[in-house]
Amino acid sequence: MTQGVSGASGAAITTVRRAVLLGAQAAVIGYGQANYGPTKYRWNEELLDHKRKLEVSAWCICGMKKTRFNSADFGTIVISTYATEQS
């Protein structure tokens, strides 16, 4: 888990760990304009090594972002807990 961060200085706090819980609609995804058929993903299959090995690739143009409404995070909870310093 990531270390806690001081709100005043922005420095990492070694005795604090933060867990982030993501709920419904905590993130949104957007896809590029390319139309590859019924899905936004492009799929390719090729047989290699004299048709003994199958190579599969899939790709798309997309981006993901955390949702925010009125400058507040939506669908997320951060839980800070005490942790001993690692030596």
C-alpha positions as CSV (number, residue, x, y, z in Angstrom):
1,M,0.0,0.0,0.0
2,T,1.1,3.5,-0.6
3,Q,2.5,5.8,2.1
4,G,0.4,8.6,3.6
5,V,1.0,12.2,2.6
6,S,1.1,15.2,4.9
7,G,-1.6,17.7,3.9
8,A,0.6,20.7,5.0
9,S,3.9,19.9,3.4
10,G,3.1,17.1,0.8
11,A,5.9,14.9,2.3
12,A,5.5,11.2,2.6
13,I,4.7,9.9,6.1
14,T,6.5,6.5,6.7
15,T,4.2,5.4,9.6
16,V,0.9,5.8,7.6
17,R,-0.4,3.5,4.8
18,R,-3.4,4.4,2.7
19,A,-5.9,2.0,1.1
20,V,-8.2,3.2,-1.6
21,L,-11.6,1.5,-2.1
22,L,-13.3,2.1,-5.4
23,G,-17.1,1.9,-5.7
24,A,-19.5,1.9,-8.6
25,Q,-18.8,4.7,-11.2
26,A,-15.5,5.6,-9.5
27,A,-13.9,5.7,-13.0
28,V,-15.0,6.4,-16.6
29,I,-13.5,5.2,-19.8
30,G,-13.5,6.9,-23.3
31,Y,-12.7,5.3,-26.6
32,G,-11.3,6.7,-29.8
33,Q,-13.4,7.2,-32.9
34,A,-12.2,4.2,-34.9
35,N,-15.0,1.7,-35.6
36,Y,-13.7,-1.9,-35.8
37,G,-17.1,-3.5,-35.9
38,P,-19.4,-4.4,-32.9
39,T,-16.6,-3.6,-30.3
40,K,-14.1,-0.8,-29.9
41,Y,-11.2,-3.4,-29.8
42,R,-9.2,-4.6,-32.7
43,W,-8.3,-8.3,-32.7
44,N,-5.6,-10.1,-34.6
45,E,-4.6,-13.8,-34.8
46,E,-1.6,-15.2,-36.6
47,L,-0.2,-18.7,-36.8
48,L,3.6,-18.8,-36.5
49,D,6.3,-21.5,-36.6
50,H,4.8,-23.5,-39.4
51,K,1.3,-23.1,-38.0
52,R,2.2,-24.6,-34.6
53,K,2.0,-21.5,-32.4
54,L,-0.9,-19.1,-32.2
55,E,-0.1,-15.4,-31.6
56,V,-3.1,-13.2,-30.5
57,S,-3.1,-9.4,-30.1
58,A,-5.8,-7.0,-29.1
59,W,-5.7,-3.2,-28.9
60,C,-7.8,-0.1,-28.8
61,I,-7.4,3.6,-28.3
62,C,-8.9,4.5,-24.9
63,G,-8.3,6.4,-21.7
64,M,-9.5,6.1,-18.1
65,K,-10.0,8.8,-15.5
66,K,-11.3,9.1,-11.9
67,T,-14.7,10.8,-11.7
68,R,-15.0,14.2,-10.0
69,F,-18.2,16.2,-9.5
70,N,-18.0,19.8,-8.1
71,S,-14.3,19.3,-7.3
72,A,-15.0,16.3,-5.1
73,D,-14.0,12.6,-5.8
74,F,-16.9,10.3,-6.5
75,G,-17.2,6.7,-5.5
76,T,-13.9,6.4,-3.6
77,I,-13.0,6.0,0.0
78,V,-9.5,6.4,1.4
79,I,-8.7,4.6,4.7
80,S,-5.5,5.6,6.5
81,T,-3.9,3.2,9.0
82,Y,-0.9,3.1,11.2
83,A,2.1,1.1,10.1
84,T,5.5,0.5,11.7
85,E,8.5,1.9,9.9
86,Q,10.3,-0.7,7.7
87,S,14.0,-1.2,8.5
